[in-house]
Amino acid sequence: MKSLLTQGKVVLANLFGDEAILGAMKSNEVDTNTAYERMNKYEDAPADIKGALKKGLEDEKRHAAWLQRTLENK
C-alpha cells in the first residue's frame, strides 16, 4: 500500500511538471527519513542491522538534501 501511495504522488505530479514531481519526491523522502530515524532508535537491533540502518539514513538524508537544493534552484 505504501508503495502505491509513493508512486501515486509522483504519477499525479507528472501531470503538473518537473517542480511538482520533485516536490512529490521530496515528500516521499521526508517519509522515508522519518521511518529510518525511528528504526535507528531501536536499541535491540543486531549490530549489523544497526550499521545498515545508519547507512540507509545517511543515504536518505543525501537524497532529501539534493531534492531541496534542486527545488531551491528552480
N, CA, C and O atoms as a Tripos MOL2 file, in Angstrom:
@<TRIPOS>MOLECULE
protein
  296   295    74     0     0
PROTEIN
NO_CHARGES

@<TRIPOS>ATOM
      1 N           0.8190   -1.1880    0.0000 N.3       1 MET1
      2 CA          0.0000    0.0000    0.0000 C.3       1 MET1
      3 C           0.8700    1.2620    0.0000 C.2       1 MET1
      4 O           0.5950    2.2090   -0.7370 O.2       1 MET1
      5 N           1.9130    1.2710    0.8250 N.am      2 LYS2
      6 CA          2.8050    2.4330    0.9050 C.3       2 LYS2
      7 C           3.4540    2.6990   -0.4540 C.2       2 LYS2
      8 O           3.5920    3.8500   -0.8690 O.2       2 LYS2
      9 N           3.8480    1.6330   -1.1350 N.am      3 SER3
     10 CA          4.4630    1.7710   -2.4480 C.3       3 SER3
     11 C           3.5050    2.4160   -3.4430 C.2       3 SER3
     12 O           3.9070    3.2690   -4.2350 O.2       3 SER3
     13 N           2.2490    2.0120   -3.4020 N.am      4 LEU4
     14 CA          1.2500    2.6090   -4.2880 C.3       4 LEU4
     15 C           1.0760    4.0950   -4.0090 C.2       4 LEU4
     16 O           0.9910    4.8990   -4.9370 O.2       4 LEU4
     17 N           1.0240    4.4570   -2.7490 N.am      5 LEU5
     18 CA          0.8740    5.8690   -2.3970 C.3       5 LEU5
     19 C           2.0920    6.6720   -2.8320 C.2       5 LEU5
     20 O           1.9630    7.7790   -3.3560 O.2       5 LEU5
     21 N           3.2630    6.1130   -2.6130 N.am      6 THR6
     22 CA          4.5000    6.7870   -3.0020 C.3       6 THR6
     23 C           4.5480    7.0010   -4.5090 C.2       6 THR6
     24 O           4.8340    8.1050   -4.9710 O.2       6 THR6
     25 N           4.2720    5.9600   -5.2690 N.am      7 GLN7
     26 CA          4.2830    6.0710   -6.7280 C.3       7 GLN7
     27 C           3.1720    6.9940   -7.2030 C.2       7 GLN7
     28 O           3.3480    7.7450   -8.1620 O.2       7 GLN7
     29 N           2.0380    6.9370   -6.5350 N.am      8 GLY8
     30 CA          0.8990    7.7690   -6.9200 C.3       8 GLY8
     31 C           1.2060    9.2450   -6.8550 C.2       8 GLY8
     32 O           0.7780   10.0090   -7.7200 O.2       8 GLY8
     33 N           1.9520    9.6630   -5.8260 N.am      9 LYS9
     34 CA          2.3330   11.0720   -5.7010 C.3       9 LYS9
     35 C           3.1070   11.5270   -6.9280 C.2       9 LYS9
     36 O           2.8510   12.5970   -7.4790 O.2       9 LYS9
     37 N           4.0600   10.6980   -7.3470 N.am     10 VAL10
     38 CA          4.9070   11.0600   -8.4870 C.3      10 VAL10
     39 C           4.1040   11.0240   -9.7820 C.2      10 VAL10
     40 O           4.2620   11.9040  -10.6280 O.2      10 VAL10
     41 N           3.2540   10.0300   -9.9480 N.am     11 VAL11
     42 CA          2.4360    9.9330  -11.1660 C.3      11 VAL11
     43 C           1.5160   11.1430  -11.2730 C.2      11 VAL11
     44 O           1.4090   11.7420  -12.3440 O.2      11 VAL11
     45 N           0.8560   11.5090  -10.1900 N.am     12 LEU12
     46 CA         -0.0220   12.6820  -10.2190 C.3      12 LEU12
     47 C           0.7660   13.9630  -10.4740 C.2      12 LEU12
     48 O           0.3290   14.8340  -11.2250 O.2      12 LEU12
     49 N           1.9300   14.0650   -9.8400 N.am     13 ALA13
     50 CA          2.7510   15.2530  -10.0360 C.3      13 ALA13
     51 C           3.2110   15.3770  -11.4810 C.2      13 ALA13
     52 O           3.4270   16.4890  -11.9630 O.2      13 ALA13
     53 N           3.3650   14.2590  -12.1810 N.am     14 ASN14
     54 CA          3.7930   14.2690  -13.5740 C.3      14 ASN14
     55 C           2.8310   15.0810  -14.4460 C.2      14 ASN14
     56 O           3.2250   15.6310  -15.4750 O.2      14 ASN14
     57 N           1.6000   15.1470  -14.0320 N.am     15 LEU15
     58 CA          0.6190   15.9280  -14.7760 C.3      15 LEU15
     59 C           0.8750   17.4300  -14.6660 C.2      15 LEU15
     60 O           0.3710   18.2100  -15.4740 O.2      15 LEU15
     61 N           1.6540   17.8310  -13.6710 N.am     16 PHE16
     62 CA          1.8450   19.2510  -13.3810 C.3      16 PHE16
     63 C           3.2620   19.7550  -13.5970 C.2      16 PHE16
     64 O           3.5250   20.9330  -13.3540 O.2      16 PHE16
     65 N           4.1850   18.9130  -14.0430 N.am     17 GLY17
     66 CA          5.5210   19.3760  -14.3940 C.3      17 GLY17
     67 C           6.6150   18.9330  -13.4370 C.2      17 GLY17
     68 O           6.3690   18.2940  -12.4140 O.2      17 GLY17
     69 N           7.8530   19.3060  -13.8200 N.am     18 ASP18
     70 CA          9.0460   18.8730  -13.0940 C.3      18 ASP18
     71 C           9.0530   19.3040  -11.6330 C.2      18 ASP18
     72 O           9.3880   18.5090  -10.7550 O.2      18 ASP18
     73 N           8.6910   20.5420  -11.3660 N.am     19 GLU19
     74 CA          8.7390   21.0340   -9.9890 C.3      19 GLU19
     75 C           7.7790   20.2520   -9.1050 C.2      19 GLU19
     76 O           8.0960   19.9510   -7.9540 O.2      19 GLU19
     77 N           6.6260   19.9290   -9.6290 N.am     20 ALA20
     78 CA          5.6620   19.1350   -8.8610 C.3      20 ALA20
     79 C           6.1960   17.7250   -8.6180 C.2      20 ALA20
     80 O           5.9930   17.1590   -7.5440 O.2      20 ALA20
     81 N           6.8780   17.1600   -9.6130 N.am     21 ILE21
     82 CA          7.4690   15.8260   -9.4500 C.3      21 ILE21
     83 C           8.5220   15.8600   -8.3560 C.2      21 ILE21
     84 O           8.5420   14.9950   -7.4800 O.2      21 ILE21
     85 N           9.4040   16.8660   -8.4060 N.am     22 LEU22
     86 CA         10.4330   16.9860   -7.3750 C.3      22 LEU22
     87 C           9.8150   17.1960   -6.0020 C.2      22 LEU22
     88 O          10.3130   16.6640   -5.0090 O.2      22 LEU22
     89 N           8.7490   17.9550   -5.9360 N.am     23 GLY23
     90 CA          8.0600   18.1650   -4.6570 C.3      23 GLY23
     91 C           7.4810   16.8660   -4.1250 C.2      23 GLY23
     92 O           7.5520   16.5970   -2.9260 O.2      23 GLY23
     93 N           6.9090   16.0590   -5.0110 N.am     24 ALA24
     94 CA          6.3680   14.7580   -4.5980 C.3      24 ALA24
     95 C           7.4940   13.8380   -4.1340 C.2      24 ALA24
     96 O           7.3500   13.1160   -3.1470 O.2      24 ALA24
     97 N           8.6050   13.8680   -4.8490 N.am     25 MET25
     98 CA          9.7430   13.0470   -4.4490 C.3      25 MET25
     99 C          10.2730   13.4900   -3.0940 C.2      25 MET25
    100 O          10.6310   12.6550   -2.2640 O.2      25 MET25
    101 N          10.3250   14.8030   -2.8650 N.am     26 LYS26
    102 CA         10.7930   15.3140   -1.5720 C.3      26 LYS26
    103 C           9.8560   14.8610   -0.4620 C.2      26 LYS26
    104 O          10.3100   14.4930    0.6220 O.2      26 LYS26
    105 N           8.5660   14.8850   -0.7210 N.am     27 SER27
    106 CA          7.5930   14.4060    0.2600 C.3      27 SER27
    107 C           7.8580   12.9370    0.6000 C.2      27 SER27
    108 O           7.7900   12.5420    1.7640 O.2      27 SER27
    109 N           8.1560   12.1440   -0.4100 N.am     28 ASN28
    110 CA          8.4870   10.7330   -0.1760 C.3      28 ASN28
    111 C           9.7620   10.6060    0.6580 C.2      28 ASN28
    112 O           9.8500    9.7490    1.5360 O.2      28 ASN28
    113 N          10.7420   11.4560    0.3830 N.am     29 GLU29
    114 CA         11.9960   11.4180    1.1420 C.3      29 GLU29
    115 C          11.7650   11.7840    2.6070 C.2      29 GLU29
    116 O          12.3690   11.1850    3.4970 O.2      29 GLU29
    117 N          10.9100   12.7460    2.8590 N.am     30 VAL30
    118 CA         10.5920   13.1110    4.2460 C.3      30 VAL30
    119 C          10.0210   11.8990    4.9700 C.2      30 VAL30
    120 O          10.4130   11.6020    6.0990 O.2      30 VAL30
    121 N           9.0930   11.1990    4.3180 N.am     31 ASP31
    122 CA          8.5010    9.9970    4.9230 C.3      31 ASP31
    123 C           9.5660    8.9310    5.1730 C.2      31 ASP31
    124 O           9.5900    8.3050    6.2320 O.2      31 ASP31
    125 N          10.4380    8.7300    4.2000 N.am     32 THR32
    126 CA         11.4730    7.7060    4.3240 C.3      32 THR32
    127 C          12.4730    8.0670    5.4130 C.2      32 THR32
    128 O          12.8880    7.2060    6.1890 O.2      32 THR32
    129 N          12.8610    9.3380    5.4730 N.am     33 ASN33
    130 CA         13.7900    9.7790    6.5160 C.3      33 ASN33
    131 C          13.1890    9.5640    7.8940 C.2      33 ASN33
    132 O          13.8740    9.1100    8.8100 O.2      33 ASN33
    133 N          11.9140    9.8880    8.0430 N.am     34 THR34
    134 CA         11.2390    9.6960    9.3190 C.3      34 THR34
    135 C          11.2600    8.2240    9.7200 C.2      34 THR34
    136 O          11.5250    7.8940   10.8760 O.2      34 THR34
    137 N          10.9820    7.3500    8.7670 N.am     35 ALA35
    138 CA         10.9870    5.9080    9.0490 C.3      35 ALA35
    139 C          12.3780    5.4410    9.4660 C.2      35 ALA35
    140 O          12.5110    4.6940   10.4360 O.2      35 ALA35
    141 N          13.4150    5.8700    8.7460 N.am     36 TYR36
    142 CA         14.7790    5.4850    9.1120 C.3      36 TYR36
    143 C          15.1680    6.0350   10.4780 C.2      36 TYR36
    144 O          15.8170    5.3400   11.2600 O.2      36 TYR36
    145 N          14.7830    7.2630   10.7740 N.am     37 GLU37
    146 CA         15.0990    7.8350   12.0800 C.3      37 GLU37
    147 C          14.4640    7.0100   13.1980 C.2      37 GLU37
    148 O          15.0980    6.7550   14.2230 O.2      37 GLU37
    149 N          13.2320    6.5990   13.0030 N.am     38 ARG38
    150 CA         12.5530    5.7590   14.0050 C.3      38 ARG38
    151 C          13.2500    4.4120   14.1470 C.2      38 ARG38
    152 O          13.4650    3.9330   15.2600 O.2      38 ARG38
    153 N          13.6000    3.8030   13.0190 N.am     39 MET39
    154 CA         14.2520    2.4880   13.0720 C.3      39 MET39
    155 C          15.6260    2.5660   13.7310 C.2      39 MET39
    156 O          16.0520    1.6240   14.3990 O.2      39 MET39
    157 N          16.3220    3.6970   13.5430 N.am     40 ASN40
    158 CA         17.6460    3.8630   14.1410 C.3      40 ASN40
    159 C          17.5740    3.9870   15.6580 C.2      40 ASN40
    160 O          18.5890    3.8160   16.3330 O.2      40 ASN40
    161 N          16.4170    4.2760   16.1990 N.am     41 LYS41
    162 CA         16.2520    4.3740   17.6550 C.3      41 LYS41
    163 C          16.0180    3.0100   18.3040 C.2      41 LYS41
    164 O          16.0140    2.9050   19.5300 O.2      41 LYS41
    165 N          15.8250    1.9720   17.5010 N.am     42 TYR42
    166 CA         15.5680    0.6400   18.0160 C.3      42 TYR42
    167 C          16.8750    0.0590   18.5610 C.2      42 TYR42
    168 O          17.7370   -0.3690   17.7930 O.2      42 TYR42
    169 N          17.0150    0.0470   19.8770 N.am     43 GLU43
    170 CA         18.2770   -0.3130   20.5200 C.3      43 GLU43
    171 C          18.5820   -1.8070   20.4980 C.2      43 GLU43
    172 O          19.7460   -2.1920   20.6150 O.2      43 GLU43
    173 N          17.5770   -2.6480   20.3530 N.am     44 ASP44
    174 CA         17.7930   -4.0890   20.4180 C.3      44 ASP44
    175 C          18.1760   -4.7130   19.0800 C.2      44 ASP44
    176 O          18.3220   -5.9320   18.9910 O.2      44 ASP44
    177 N          18.3380   -3.9100   18.0540 N.am     45 ALA45
    178 CA         18.7060   -4.4490   16.7390 C.3      45 ALA45
    179 C          20.1430   -4.9750   16.7770 C.2      45 ALA45
    180 O          20.9890   -4.4070   17.4670 O.2      45 ALA45
    181 N          20.4250   -6.0510   16.0440 N.am     46 PRO46
    182 CA         21.8010   -6.5540   15.9460 C.3      46 PRO46
    183 C          22.7200   -5.4960   15.3320 C.2      46 PRO46
    184 O          22.2770   -4.6390   14.5670 O.2      46 PRO46
    185 N          23.9850   -5.5690   15.6750 N.am     47 ALA47
    186 CA         24.9640   -4.5570   15.2330 C.3      47 ALA47
    187 C          24.9920   -4.3950   13.7200 C.2      47 ALA47
    188 O          25.0650   -3.2700   13.2260 O.2      47 ALA47
    189 N          24.9340   -5.5050   12.9690 N.am     48 ASP48
    190 CA         24.9930   -5.3860   11.5110 C.3      48 ASP48
    191 C          23.7570   -4.6820   10.9620 C.2      48 ASP48
    192 O          23.8390   -3.9520    9.9750 O.2      48 ASP48
    193 N          22.6200   -4.9020   11.6000 N.am     49 ILE49
    194 CA         21.3900   -4.2250   11.1880 C.3      49 ILE49
    195 C          21.4840   -2.7370   11.5320 C.2      49 ILE49
    196 O          21.0740   -1.8870   10.7420 O.2      49 ILE49
    197 N          22.0210   -2.4290   12.7060 N.am     50 LYS50
    198 CA         22.1870   -1.0240   13.0930 C.3      50 LYS50
    199 C          23.0710   -0.2910   12.0870 C.2      50 LYS50
    200 O          22.7970    0.8540   11.7260 O.2      50 LYS50
    201 N          24.1190   -0.9500   11.6440 N.am     51 GLY51
    202 CA         25.0120   -0.3470   10.6580 C.3      51 GLY51
    203 C          24.2970   -0.0670    9.3440 C.2      51 GLY51
    204 O          24.4590    1.0020    8.7540 O.2      51 GLY51
    205 N          23.5110   -1.0250    8.8930 N.am     52 ALA52
    206 CA         22.7590   -0.8560    7.6480 C.3      52 ALA52
    207 C          21.7290    0.2610    7.7830 C.2      52 ALA52
    208 O          21.5330    1.0450    6.8550 O.2      52 ALA52
    209 N          21.0710    0.3330    8.9380 N.am     53 LEU53
    210 CA         20.0730    1.3870    9.1580 C.3      53 LEU53
    211 C          20.7260    2.7640    9.1980 C.2      53 LEU53
    212 O          20.1810    3.7350    8.6740 O.2      53 LEU53
    213 N          21.8970    2.8400    9.8240 N.am     54 LYS54
    214 CA         22.6070    4.1250    9.8820 C.3      54 LYS54
    215 C          23.0190    4.5760    8.4780 C.2      54 LYS54
    216 O          22.8520    5.7430    8.1220 O.2      54 LYS54
    217 N          23.5600    3.6440    7.6820 N.am     55 LYS55
    218 CA         23.9510    3.9810    6.3150 C.3      55 LYS55
    219 C          22.7260    4.3580    5.4820 C.2      55 LYS55
    220 O          22.7870    5.2750    4.6640 O.2      55 LYS55
    221 N          21.6270    3.6580    5.6880 N.am     56 GLY56
    222 CA         20.3930    3.9710    4.9710 C.3      56 GLY56
    223 C          19.9040    5.3710    5.2750 C.2      56 GLY56
    224 O          19.4980    6.1040    4.3730 O.2      56 GLY56
    225 N          19.9410    5.7450    6.5530 N.am     57 LEU57
    226 CA         19.5140    7.0850    6.9450 C.3      57 LEU57
    227 C          20.4170    8.1490    6.3290 C.2      57 LEU57
    228 O          19.9330    9.1660    5.8320 O.2      57 LEU57
    229 N          21.7210    7.9170    6.3620 N.am     58 GLU58
    230 CA         22.6500    8.8790    5.7650 C.3      58 GLU58
    231 C          22.3640    9.0490    4.2730 C.2      58 GLU58
    232 O          22.3830   10.1650    3.7540 O.2      58 GLU58
    233 N          22.1010    7.9440    3.5940 N.am     59 ASP59
    234 CA         21.7930    7.9770    2.1620 C.3      59 ASP59
    235 C          20.5000    8.7520    1.9050 C.2      59 ASP59
    236 O          20.4420    9.5870    1.0030 O.2      59 ASP59
    237 N          19.4750    8.4760    2.6930 N.am     60 GLU60
    238 CA         18.1950    9.1660    2.5200 C.3      60 GLU60
    239 C          18.3200   10.6620    2.8130 C.2      60 GLU60
    240 O          17.6580   11.4770    2.1710 O.2      60 GLU60
    241 N          19.1570   11.0180    3.7690 N.am     61 LYS61
    242 CA         19.3860   12.4420    4.0620 C.3      61 LYS61
    243 C          20.0400   13.1320    2.8710 C.2      61 LYS61
    244 O          19.7190   14.2790    2.5580 O.2      61 LYS61
    245 N          20.9610   12.4280    2.2050 N.am     62 ARG62
    246 CA         21.5970   12.9970    0.9980 C.3      62 ARG62
    247 C          20.5580   13.1980   -0.1020 C.2      62 ARG62
    248 O          20.5600   14.2240   -0.7820 O.2      62 ARG62
    249 N          19.6710   12.2190   -0.2770 N.am     63 HIS63
    250 CA         18.6150   12.3530   -1.2860 C.3      63 HIS63
    251 C          17.7450   13.5740   -0.9920 C.2      63 HIS63
    252 O          17.4730   14.3800   -1.8820 O.2      63 HIS63
    253 N          17.3170   13.7030    0.2520 N.am     64 ALA64
    254 CA         16.4470   14.8130    0.6390 C.3      64 ALA64
    255 C          17.1580   16.1570    0.4390 C.2      64 ALA64
    256 O          16.5480   17.1230   -0.0200 O.2      64 ALA64
    257 N          18.4420   16.2120    0.7830 N.am     65 ALA65
    258 CA         19.2030   17.4550    0.6250 C.3      65 ALA65
    259 C          19.3340   17.8290   -0.8490 C.2      65 ALA65
    260 O          19.2070   18.9980   -1.2120 O.2      65 ALA65
    261 N          19.5910   16.8270   -1.6990 N.am     66 TRP66
    262 CA         19.6960   17.0960   -3.1380 C.3      66 TRP66
    263 C          18.3690   17.6250   -3.6760 C.2      66 TRP66
    264 O          18.3450   18.5980   -4.4300 O.2      66 TRP66
    265 N          17.2710   16.9880   -3.2920 N.am     67 LEU67
    266 CA         15.9620   17.4490   -3.7560 C.3      67 LEU67
    267 C          15.6740   18.8640   -3.2820 C.2      67 LEU67
    268 O          15.1350   19.6740   -4.0350 O.2      67 LEU67
    269 N          16.0320   19.1670   -2.0360 N.am     68 GLN68
    270 CA         15.8100   20.5130   -1.5060 C.3      68 GLN68
    271 C          16.6130   21.5460   -2.2990 C.2      68 GLN68
    272 O          16.0840   22.5890   -2.6840 O.2      68 GLN68
    273 N          17.9090   21.2480   -2.5420 N.am     69 ARG69
    274 CA         18.7430   22.1760   -3.3190 C.3      69 ARG69
    275 C          18.1960   22.3550   -4.7230 C.2      69 ARG69
    276 O          18.1620   23.4700   -5.2440 O.2      69 ARG69
    277 N          17.7710   21.2670   -5.3310 N.am     70 THR70
    278 CA         17.2520   21.3220   -6.6910 C.3      70 THR70
    279 C          15.9740   22.1610   -6.7460 C.2      70 THR70
    280 O          15.7970   22.9610   -7.6660 O.2      70 THR70
    281 N          15.0980   21.9850   -5.7820 N.am     71 LEU71
    282 CA         13.8740   22.7890   -5.7380 C.3      71 LEU71
    283 C          14.1670   24.2670   -5.5000 C.2      71 LEU71
    284 O          13.5040   25.1330   -6.0710 O.2      71 LEU71
    285 N          15.1440   24.5550   -4.6690 N.am     72 GLU72
    286 CA         15.5050   25.9540   -4.3840 C.3      72 GLU72
    287 C          16.0940   26.6370   -5.6180 C.2      72 GLU72
    288 O          15.9640   27.8520   -5.7690 O.2      72 GLU72
    289 N          16.7330   25.8800   -6.4920 N.am     73 ASN73
    290 CA         17.3770   26.4300   -7.6780 C.3      73 ASN73
    291 C          16.4640   26.4810   -8.8990 C.2      73 ASN73
    292 O          16.9050   26.8610   -9.9830 O.2      73 ASN73
    293 N          15.2080   26.1060   -8.7360 N.am     74 LYS74
    294 CA         14.2580   26.1250   -9.8740 C.3      74 LYS74
    295 C          13.7350   27.5110  -10.0950 C.2      74 LYS74
    296 O          12.9300   27.7300  -10.9990 O.2      74 LYS74
@<TRIPOS>BOND
     1     1     2 1
     2     2     3 1
     3     3     4 2
     4     3     5 am
     5     5     6 1
     6     6     7 1
     7     7     8 2
     8     7     9 am
     9     9    10 1
    10    10    11 1
    11    11    12 2
    12    11    13 am
    13    13    14 1
    14    14    15 1
    15    15    16 2
    16    15    17 am
    17    17    18 1
    18    18    19 1
    19    19    20 2
    20    19    21 am
    21    21    22 1
    22    22    23 1
    23    23    24 2
    24    23    25 am
    25    25    26 1
    26    26    27 1
    27    27    28 2
    28    27    29 am
    29    29    30 1
    30    30    31 1
    31    31    32 2
    32    31    33 am
    33    33    34 1
    34    34    35 1
    35    35    36 2
    36    35    37 am
    37    37    38 1
    38    38    39 1
    39    39    40 2
    40    39    41 am
    41    41    42 1
    42    42    43 1
    43    43    44 2
    44    43    45 am
    45    45    46 1
    46    46    47 1
    47    47    48 2
    48    47    49 am
    49    49    50 1
    50    50    51 1
    51    51    52 2
    52    51    53 am
    53    53    54 1
    54    54    55 1
    55    55    56 2
    56    55    57 am
    57    57    58 1
    58    58    59 1
    59    59    60 2
    60    59    61 am
    61    61    62 1
    62    62    63 1
    63    63    64 2
    64    63    65 am
    65    65    66 1
    66    66    67 1
    67    67    68 2
    68    67    69 am
    69    69    70 1
    70    70    71 1
    71    71    72 2
    72    71    73 am
    73    73    74 1
    74    74    75 1
    75    75    76 2
    76    75    77 am
    77    77    78 1
    78    78    79 1
    79    79    80 2
    80    79    81 am
    81    81    82 1
    82    82    83 1
    83    83    84 2
    84    83    85 am
    85    85    86 1
    86    86    87 1
    87    87    88 2
    88    87    89 am
    89    89    90 1
    90    90    91 1
    91    91    92 2
    92    91    93 am
    93    93    94 1
    94    94    95 1
    95    95    96 2
    96    95    97 am
    97    97    98 1
    98    98    99 1
    99    99   100 2
   100    99   101 am
   101   101   102 1
   102   102   103 1
   103   103   104 2
   104   103   105 am
   105   105   106 1
   106   106   107 1
   107   107   108 2
   108   107   109 am
   109   109   110 1
   110   110   111 1
   111   111   112 2
   112   111   113 am
   113   113   114 1
   114   114   115 1
   115   115   116 2
   116   115   117 am
   117   117   118 1
   118   118   119 1
   119   119   120 2
   120   119   121 am
   121   121   122 1
   122   122   123 1
   123   123   124 2
   124   123   125 am
   125   125   126 1
   126   126   127 1
   127   127   128 2
   128   127   129 am
   129   129   130 1
   130   130   131 1
   131   131   132 2
   132   131   133 am
   133   133   134 1
   134   134   135 1
   135   135   136 2
   136   135   137 am
   137   137   138 1
   138   138   139 1
   139   139   140 2
   140   139   141 am
   141   141   142 1
   142   142   143 1
   143   143   144 2
   144   143   145 am
   145   145   146 1
   146   146   147 1
   147   147   148 2
   148   147   149 am
   149   149   150 1
   150   150   151 1
   151   151   152 2
   152   151   153 am
   153   153   154 1
   154   154   155 1
   155   155   156 2
   156   155   157 am
   157   157   158 1
   158   158   159 1
   159   159   160 2
   160   159   161 am
   161   161   162 1
   162   162   163 1
   163   163   164 2
   164   163   165 am
   165   165   166 1
   166   166   167 1
   167   167   168 2
   168   167   169 am
   169   169   170 1
   170   170   171 1
   171   171   172 2
   172   171   173 am
   173   173   174 1
   174   174   175 1
   175   175   176 2
   176   175   177 am
   177   177   178 1
   178   178   179 1
   179   179   180 2
   180   179   181 am
   181   181   182 1
   182   182   183 1
   183   183   184 2
   184   183   185 am
   185   185   186 1
   186   186   187 1
   187   187   188 2
   188   187   189 am
   189   189   190 1
   190   190   191 1
   191   191   192 2
   192   191   193 am
   193   193   194 1
   194   194   195 1
   195   195   196 2
   196   195   197 am
   197   197   198 1
   198   198   199 1
   199   199   200 2
   200   199   201 am
   201   201   202 1
   202   202   203 1
   203   203   204 2
   204   203   205 am
   205   205   206 1
   206   206   207 1
   207   207   208 2
   208   207   209 am
   209   209   210 1
   210   210   211 1
   211   211   212 2
   212   211   213 am
   213   213   214 1
   214   214   215 1
   215   215   216 2
   216   215   217 am
   217   217   218 1
   218   218   219 1
   219   219   220 2
   220   219   221 am
   221   221   222 1
   222   222   223 1
   223   223   224 2
   224   223   225 am
   225   225   226 1
   226   226   227 1
   227   227   228 2
   228   227   229 am
   229   229   230 1
   230   230   231 1
   231   231   232 2
   232   231   233 am
   233   233   234 1
   234   234   235 1
   235   235   236 2
   236   235   237 am
   237   237   238 1
   238   238   239 1
   239   239   240 2
   240   239   241 am
   241   241   242 1
   242   242   243 1
   243   243   244 2
   244   243   245 am
   245   245   246 1
   246   246   247 1
   247   247   248 2
   248   247   249 am
   249   249   250 1
   250   250   251 1
   251   251   252 2
   252   251   253 am
   253   253   254 1
   254   254   255 1
   255   255   256 2
   256   255   257 am
   257   257   258 1
   258   258   259 1
   259   259   260 2
   260   259   261 am
   261   261   262 1
   262   262   263 1
   263   263   264 2
   264   263   265 am
   265   265   266 1
   266   266   267 1
   267   267   268 2
   268   267   269 am
   269   269   270 1
   270   270   271 1
   271   271   272 2
   272   271   273 am
   273   273   274 1
   274   274   275 1
   275   275   276 2
   276   275   277 am
   277   277   278 1
   278   278   279 1
   279   279   280 2
   280   279   281 am
   281   281   282 1
   282   282   283 1
   283   283   284 2
   284   283   285 am
   285   285   286 1
   286   286   287 1
   287   287   288 2
   288   287   289 am
   289   289   290 1
   290   290   291 1
   291   291   292 2
   292   291   293 am
   293   293   294 1
   294   294   295 1
   295   295   296 2
@<TRIPOS>SUBSTRUCTURE
     1 MET1         2 RESIDUE 1 A MET
     2 LYS2         6 RESIDUE 1 A LYS
     3 SER3        10 RESIDUE 1 A SER
     4 LEU4        14 RESIDUE 1 A LEU
     5 LEU5        18 RESIDUE 1 A LEU
     6 THR6        22 RESIDUE 1 A THR
     7 GLN7        26 RESIDUE 1 A GLN
     8 GLY8        30 RESIDUE 1 A GLY
     9 LYS9        34 RESIDUE 1 A LYS
    10 VAL10       38 RESIDUE 1 A VAL
    11 VAL11       42 RESIDUE 1 A VAL
    12 LEU12       46 RESIDUE 1 A LEU
    13 ALA13       50 RESIDUE 1 A ALA
    14 ASN14       54 RESIDUE 1 A ASN
    15 LEU15       58 RESIDUE 1 A LEU
    16 PHE16       62 RESIDUE 1 A PHE
    17 GLY17       66 RESIDUE 1 A GLY
    18 ASP18       70 RESIDUE 1 A ASP
    19 GLU19       74 RESIDUE 1 A GLU
    20 ALA20       78 RESIDUE 1 A ALA
    21 ILE21       82 RESIDUE 1 A ILE
    22 LEU22       86 RESIDUE 1 A LEU
    23 GLY23       90 RESIDUE 1 A GLY
    24 ALA24       94 RESIDUE 1 A ALA
    25 MET25       98 RESIDUE 1 A MET
    26 LYS26      102 RESIDUE 1 A LYS
    27 SER27      106 RESIDUE 1 A SER
    28 ASN28      110 RESIDUE 1 A ASN
    29 GLU29      114 RESIDUE 1 A GLU
    30 VAL30      118 RESIDUE 1 A VAL
    31 ASP31      122 RESIDUE 1 A ASP
    32 THR32      126 RESIDUE 1 A THR
    33 ASN33      130 RESIDUE 1 A ASN
    34 THR34      134 RESIDUE 1 A THR
    35 ALA35      138 RESIDUE 1 A ALA
    36 TYR36      142 RESIDUE 1 A TYR
    37 GLU37      146 RESIDUE 1 A GLU
    38 ARG38      150 RESIDUE 1 A ARG
    39 MET39      154 RESIDUE 1 A MET
    40 ASN40      158 RESIDUE 1 A ASN
    41 LYS41      162 RESIDUE 1 A LYS
    42 TYR42      166 RESIDUE 1 A TYR
    43 GLU43      170 RESIDUE 1 A GLU
    44 ASP44      174 RESIDUE 1 A ASP
    45 ALA45      178 RESIDUE 1 A ALA
    46 PRO46      182 RESIDUE 1 A PRO
    47 ALA47      186 RESIDUE 1 A ALA
    48 ASP48      190 RESIDUE 1 A ASP
    49 ILE49      194 RESIDUE 1 A ILE
    50 LYS50      198 RESIDUE 1 A LYS
    51 GLY51      202 RESIDUE 1 A GLY
    52 ALA52      206 RESIDUE 1 A ALA
    53 LEU53      210 RESIDUE 1 A LEU
    54 LYS54      214 RESIDUE 1 A LYS
    55 LYS55      218 RESIDUE 1 A LYS
    56 GLY56      222 RESIDUE 1 A GLY
    57 LEU57      226 RESIDUE 1 A LEU
    58 GLU58      230 RESIDUE 1 A GLU
    59 ASP59      234 RESIDUE 1 A ASP
    60 GLU60      238 RESIDUE 1 A GLU
    61 LYS61      242 RESIDUE 1 A LYS
    62 ARG62      246 RESIDUE 1 A ARG
    63 HIS63      250 RESIDUE 1 A HIS
    64 ALA64      254 RESIDUE 1 A ALA
    65 ALA65      258 RESIDUE 1 A ALA
    66 TRP66      262 RESIDUE 1 A TRP
    67 LEU67      266 RESIDUE 1 A LEU
    68 GLN68      270 RESIDUE 1 A GLN
    69 ARG69      274 RESIDUE 1 A ARG
    70 THR70      278 RESIDUE 1 A THR
    71 LEU71      282 RESIDUE 1 A LEU
    72 GLU72      286 RESIDUE 1 A GLU
    73 ASN73      290 RESIDUE 1 A ASN
    74 LYS74      294 RESIDUE 1 A LYS
